Amino acid sequence: MTKGVTRDRIVTAALELLDEQGMDAVTVRALAARLNVRAPALYWHVQNKQELLDEMSTAIQRRVNAALSEVALGTYWRDDLAAYAGVLRAEYLLHRDGARTFSGTRTTDPEVVRAKEPWLACLTAVGFELVDATSAIDLITAFVVGFVIEEQEQRQSAEADPARYSLAQRDAWLGDGVPLVKAAGRVRDNAEHRFERQLGVLLDGLAAQLKPSDP
């Protein structure tokens, strides 16, 4: 094992590379060059890019759990899930292509997974079946991942080509006869408001799974 190369150092360097060049540039070979070692030196810790992404995603999720440790769980399940969604989005937005690092990854730290226990306990305590409580967390996670991927891709595209999302050009391209389609393109508010509104729709749907007597 190459002296000084640790898993934590590898993950830190990988996240820096992600921020500078994007997810497609994050490879074991590029990371080895950044750390000034040969690629085989990294294989003691990560065998391929997928394992590297697993470690990067786990590192981000550790930060999510740390932030959520400050939240008082059990006050109201809806607020708990909304807080989780907000923290998760904030952490993904800290990194270029941050949400893409999560897709298809596997958590490598059992403590990260164990942290779901109090969430599941709170959700089942207010009336969710365990399968529905699990689905609630999974749905919130999937929503945030998808939202942030689209948010980051659009932002990067707009920075490269400011006219890419021109509403005037879109209206001309659509032509006549579709006033509602044109209007729909103009009612899209900023990402913050859209995130809160769409998250609210999702939470309303989860609330519908509770028994009438439940809060």
C-alpha positions as a Markdown table, in Angstrom:
| # | Residue | x | y | z |
|---|---|---|---|---|
| 1 | Met | 0.0 | 0.0 | 0.0 |
| 2 | Thr | 1.4 | 3.4 | -1.0 |
| 3 | Lys | 2.2 | 5.5 | 2.1 |
| 4 | Gly | -0.1 | 8.4 | 2.7 |
| 5 | Val | -2.9 | 7.2 | 0.4 |
| 6 | Thr | -6.0 | 6.6 | 2.6 |
| 7 | Arg | -9.6 | 6.1 | 1.6 |
| 8 | Asp | -10.6 | 9.4 | 3.1 |
| 9 | Arg | -7.9 | 11.2 | 1.1 |
| 10 | Ile | -9.0 | 9.4 | -2.1 |
| 11 | Val | -12.6 | 10.5 | -1.5 |
| 12 | Thr | -11.7 | 14.1 | -0.8 |
| 13 | Ala | -9.6 | 14.3 | -3.9 |
| 14 | Ala | -12.4 | 12.6 | -5.9 |
| 15 | Leu | -14.9 | 15.2 | -4.8 |
| 16 | Glu | -12.5 | 18.0 | -5.7 |
| 17 | Leu | -12.1 | 16.5 | -9.1 |
| 18 | Leu | -15.8 | 16.2 | -9.4 |
| 19 | Asp | -16.3 | 19.9 | -8.6 |
| 20 | Glu | -13.6 | 21.0 | -11.1 |
| 21 | Gln | -14.4 | 18.8 | -14.1 |
| 22 | Gly | -17.7 | 16.9 | -13.5 |
| 23 | Met | -18.6 | 13.3 | -13.0 |
| 24 | Asp | -17.4 | 12.0 | -16.4 |
| 25 | Ala | -13.9 | 13.1 | -15.5 |
| 26 | Val | -13.8 | 11.1 | -12.3 |
| 27 | Thr | -11.8 | 8.0 | -13.0 |
| 28 | Val | -9.3 | 6.0 | -11.0 |
| 29 | Arg | -6.6 | 6.9 | -13.5 |
| 30 | Ala | -7.3 | 10.6 | -13.2 |
| 31 | Leu | -7.5 | 10.4 | -9.5 |
| 32 | Ala | -4.2 | 8.6 | -9.3 |
| 33 | Ala | -2.6 | 11.4 | -11.4 |
| 34 | Arg | -4.1 | 14.0 | -9.0 |
| 35 | Leu | -2.7 | 12.2 | -6.0 |
| 36 | Asn | 0.6 | 11.7 | -7.8 |
| 37 | Val | 0.6 | 7.9 | -7.5 |
| 38 | Arg | 0.2 | 5.0 | -9.9 |
| 39 | Ala | -3.4 | 3.7 | -10.4 |
| 40 | Pro | -2.6 | 0.3 | -8.8 |
| 41 | Ala | -1.9 | 2.1 | -5.6 |
| 42 | Leu | -5.6 | 3.1 | -5.4 |
| 43 | Tyr | -6.8 | -0.5 | -5.9 |
| 44 | Trp | -6.1 | -1.3 | -2.3 |
| 45 | His | -9.0 | 1.0 | -1.5 |
| 46 | Val | -11.3 | 1.1 | -4.6 |
| 47 | Gln | -11.2 | -1.5 | -7.4 |
| 48 | Asn | -13.0 | 0.6 | -10.0 |
| 49 | Lys | -15.0 | 3.7 | -10.7 |
| 50 | Gln | -18.2 | 2.2 | -9.3 |
| 51 | Glu | -16.6 | 1.6 | -5.9 |
| 52 | Leu | -15.2 | 5.1 | -6.0 |
| 53 | Leu | -18.6 | 6.5 | -6.6 |
| 54 | Asp | -19.9 | 4.3 | -3.8 |
| 55 | Glu | -17.4 | 5.9 | -1.4 |
| 56 | Met | -18.2 | 9.4 | -2.6 |
| 57 | Ser | -21.9 | 9.0 | -2.2 |
| 58 | Thr | -21.4 | 7.5 | 1.2 |
| 59 | Ala | -19.3 | 10.5 | 2.3 |
| 60 | Ile | -22.1 | 12.9 | 1.2 |
| 61 | Gln | -24.7 | 10.8 | 3.0 |
| 62 | Arg | -22.6 | 10.9 | 6.2 |
| 63 | Arg | -22.8 | 14.7 | 6.0 |
| 64 | Val | -26.5 | 14.5 | 5.5 |
| 65 | Asn | -26.9 | 12.3 | 8.6 |
| 66 | Ala | -24.7 | 14.7 | 10.6 |
| 67 | Ala | -26.9 | 17.7 | 9.6 |
| 68 | Leu | -30.0 | 15.7 | 10.4 |
| 69 | Ser | -28.7 | 14.8 | 13.9 |
| 70 | Glu | -29.5 | 18.4 | 14.8 |
| 71 | Val | -33.2 | 17.9 | 13.8 |
| 72 | Ala | -35.6 | 17.0 | 16.6 |
| 73 | Leu | -37.2 | 13.9 | 15.1 |
| 74 | Gly | -40.8 | 13.0 | 16.1 |
| 75 | Thr | -42.2 | 16.5 | 16.4 |
| 76 | Tyr | -44.2 | 16.0 | 13.2 |
| 77 | Trp | -43.4 | 13.4 | 10.5 |
| 78 | Arg | -44.0 | 15.8 | 7.6 |
| 79 | Asp | -41.5 | 18.3 | 8.9 |
| 80 | Asp | -39.0 | 15.5 | 9.5 |
| 81 | Leu | -39.2 | 14.4 | 5.9 |
| 82 | Ala | -39.2 | 17.9 | 4.6 |
| 83 | Ala | -36.0 | 18.6 | 6.6 |
| 84 | Tyr | -34.4 | 15.5 | 5.2 |
| 85 | Ala | -35.3 | 16.6 | 1.6 |
| 86 | Gly | -33.9 | 20.0 | 2.2 |
| 87 | Val | -30.6 | 18.8 | 3.7 |
| 88 | Leu | -30.1 | 16.2 | 1.0 |
| 89 | Arg | -30.6 | 18.8 | -1.8 |
| 90 | Ala | -28.3 | 21.2 | -0.1 |
| 91 | Glu | -25.5 | 18.6 | 0.2 |
| 92 | Tyr | -25.9 | 17.6 | -3.4 |
| 93 | Leu | -25.8 | 21.2 | -4.6 |
| 94 | Leu | -22.4 | 21.6 | -2.8 |
| 95 | His | -20.8 | 19.5 | -5.6 |
| 96 | Arg | -21.0 | 19.7 | -9.4 |
| 97 | Asp | -23.0 | 16.7 | -10.5 |
| 98 | Gly | -23.6 | 16.0 | -6.8 |
| 99 | Ala | -26.9 | 14.2 | -7.3 |
| 100 | Arg | -25.5 | 12.0 | -10.1 |
| 101 | Thr | -23.0 | 10.5 | -7.8 |
| 102 | Phe | -25.8 | 8.9 | -5.8 |
| 103 | Ser | -27.6 | 7.1 | -8.7 |
| 104 | Gly | -26.8 | 3.4 | -8.7 |
| 105 | Thr | -24.4 | 3.6 | -5.8 |
| 106 | Arg | -24.3 | 1.3 | -2.7 |
| 107 | Thr | -23.6 | 2.6 | 0.8 |
| 108 | Thr | -20.3 | 1.3 | 2.2 |
| 109 | Asp | -20.7 | 2.4 | 5.8 |
| 110 | Pro | -23.2 | 0.4 | 7.9 |
| 111 | Glu | -23.6 | 3.4 | 10.3 |
| 112 | Val | -25.1 | 5.4 | 7.5 |
| 113 | Val | -27.8 | 2.8 | 7.0 |
| 114 | Arg | -28.3 | 2.3 | 10.7 |
| 115 | Ala | -29.2 | 6.0 | 11.0 |
| 116 | Lys | -32.5 | 5.2 | 9.3 |
| 117 | Glu | -33.7 | 3.4 | 12.4 |
| 118 | Pro | -35.1 | 6.4 | 14.2 |
| 119 | Trp | -36.8 | 7.7 | 11.0 |
| 120 | Leu | -38.5 | 4.4 | 10.5 |
| 121 | Ala | -39.5 | 4.3 | 14.2 |
| 122 | Cys | -41.1 | 7.8 | 14.0 |
| 123 | Leu | -42.9 | 7.0 | 10.8 |
| 124 | Thr | -44.3 | 3.7 | 12.0 |
| 125 | Ala | -45.3 | 5.3 | 15.3 |
| 126 | Val | -47.6 | 7.8 | 13.6 |
| 127 | Gly | -49.4 | 5.1 | 11.6 |
| 128 | Phe | -47.3 | 4.3 | 8.5 |
| 129 | Glu | -46.9 | 0.6 | 7.8 |
| 130 | Leu | -43.2 | -0.3 | 7.6 |
| 131 | Val | -43.4 | -0.9 | 3.9 |
| 132 | Asp | -45.0 | 2.6 | 3.5 |
| 133 | Ala | -42.4 | 4.2 | 5.8 |
| 134 | Thr | -39.6 | 2.7 | 3.7 |
| 135 | Ser | -41.3 | 3.9 | 0.5 |
| 136 | Ala | -41.7 | 7.4 | 2.0 |
| 137 | Ile | -38.0 | 7.7 | 2.5 |
| 138 | Asp | -37.2 | 6.2 | -0.8 |
| 139 | Leu | -39.6 | 8.4 | -2.6 |
| 140 | Ile | -38.3 | 11.6 | -1.0 |
| 141 | Thr | -34.7 | 10.5 | -1.9 |
| 142 | Ala | -35.7 | 9.7 | -5.5 |
| 143 | Phe | -37.5 | 13.1 | -5.8 |
| 144 | Val | -34.5 | 15.0 | -4.5 |
| 145 | Val | -32.0 | 13.1 | -6.7 |
| 146 | Gly | -34.1 | 13.7 | -9.8 |
| 147 | Phe | -34.8 | 17.3 | -9.0 |
| 148 | Val | -31.2 | 18.2 | -8.4 |
| 149 | Ile | -29.9 | 16.3 | -11.4 |
| 150 | Glu | -32.2 | 18.4 | -13.6 |
| 151 | Glu | -31.5 | 21.5 | -11.6 |
| 152 | Gln | -27.7 | 21.2 | -12.0 |
| 153 | Glu | -27.8 | 20.1 | -15.7 |
| 154 | Gln | -30.0 | 23.1 | -16.6 |
| 155 | Arg | -27.8 | 25.5 | -14.7 |
| 156 | Gln | -24.7 | 24.2 | -16.4 |
| 157 | Ser | -26.3 | 24.3 | -19.8 |
| 158 | Ala | -27.5 | 27.8 | -19.2 |
| 159 | Glu | -24.0 | 28.9 | -18.2 |
| 160 | Ala | -22.6 | 27.5 | -21.4 |
| 161 | Asp | -25.4 | 28.9 | -23.6 |
| 162 | Pro | -27.5 | 31.7 | -22.0 |
| 163 | Ala | -30.0 | 31.6 | -24.8 |
| 164 | Arg | -30.7 | 27.9 | -24.4 |
| 165 | Tyr | -33.8 | 28.4 | -22.3 |
| 166 | Ser | -35.1 | 31.6 | -24.0 |
| 167 | Leu | -38.9 | 31.8 | -23.6 |
| 168 | Ala | -39.2 | 34.1 | -26.6 |
| 169 | Gln | -37.4 | 31.6 | -28.8 |
| 170 | Arg | -39.5 | 28.8 | -27.3 |
| 171 | Asp | -42.7 | 30.6 | -28.1 |
| 172 | Ala | -41.7 | 31.2 | -31.7 |
| 173 | Trp | -40.6 | 27.6 | -32.1 |
| 174 | Leu | -44.0 | 26.3 | -30.7 |
| 175 | Gly | -46.0 | 28.5 | -33.1 |
| 176 | Asp | -49.7 | 29.4 | -32.7 |
| 177 | Gly | -52.5 | 27.4 | -31.2 |
| 178 | Val | -50.9 | 26.3 | -27.9 |
| 179 | Pro | -51.5 | 29.1 | -25.5 |
| 180 | Leu | -51.6 | 26.9 | -22.4 |
| 181 | Val | -48.3 | 25.2 | -23.3 |
| 182 | Lys | -46.7 | 28.7 | -23.8 |
| 183 | Ala | -48.2 | 29.9 | -20.5 |
| 184 | Ala | -47.0 | 26.8 | -18.7 |
| 185 | Gly | -43.4 | 27.6 | -19.7 |
| 186 | Arg | -43.8 | 31.0 | -18.1 |
| 187 | Val | -45.2 | 29.9 | -14.7 |
| 188 | Arg | -42.1 | 28.0 | -13.8 |
| 189 | Asp | -40.7 | 29.9 | -10.8 |
| 190 | Asn | -37.2 | 29.7 | -9.3 |
| 191 | Ala | -35.8 | 26.4 | -8.2 |
| 192 | Glu | -36.3 | 27.1 | -4.5 |
| 193 | His | -40.0 | 27.7 | -4.8 |
| 194 | Arg | -40.5 | 24.9 | -7.3 |
| 195 | Phe | -38.7 | 22.4 | -5.0 |
| 196 | Glu | -40.9 | 23.4 | -2.0 |
| 197 | Arg | -44.1 | 23.2 | -4.0 |
| 198 | Gln | -43.4 | 19.9 | -5.6 |
| 199 | Leu | -42.1 | 18.4 | -2.3 |
| 200 | Gly | -45.4 | 19.5 | -0.8 |
| 201 | Val | -47.4 | 17.6 | -3.4 |
| 202 | Leu | -45.3 | 14.5 | -2.6 |
| 203 | Leu | -45.9 | 14.9 | 1.1 |
| 204 | Asp | -49.6 | 15.3 | 0.6 |
| 205 | Gly | -49.6 | 12.0 | -1.2 |
| 206 | Leu | -47.8 | 10.3 | 1.6 |
| 207 | Ala | -50.2 | 11.8 | 4.1 |
| 208 | Ala | -53.1 | 10.1 | 2.3 |
| 209 | Gln | -51.6 | 6.7 | 3.3 |
| 210 | Leu | -52.2 | 7.4 | 7.0 |
| 211 | Lys | -55.3 | 6.2 | 8.7 |
| 212 | Pro | -58.0 | 8.9 | 9.2 |
| 213 | Ser | -57.3 | 9.0 | 13.0 |
| 214 | Asp | -53.6 | 9.5 | 12.6 |
| 215 | Pro | -51.9 | 13.0 | 12.7 |
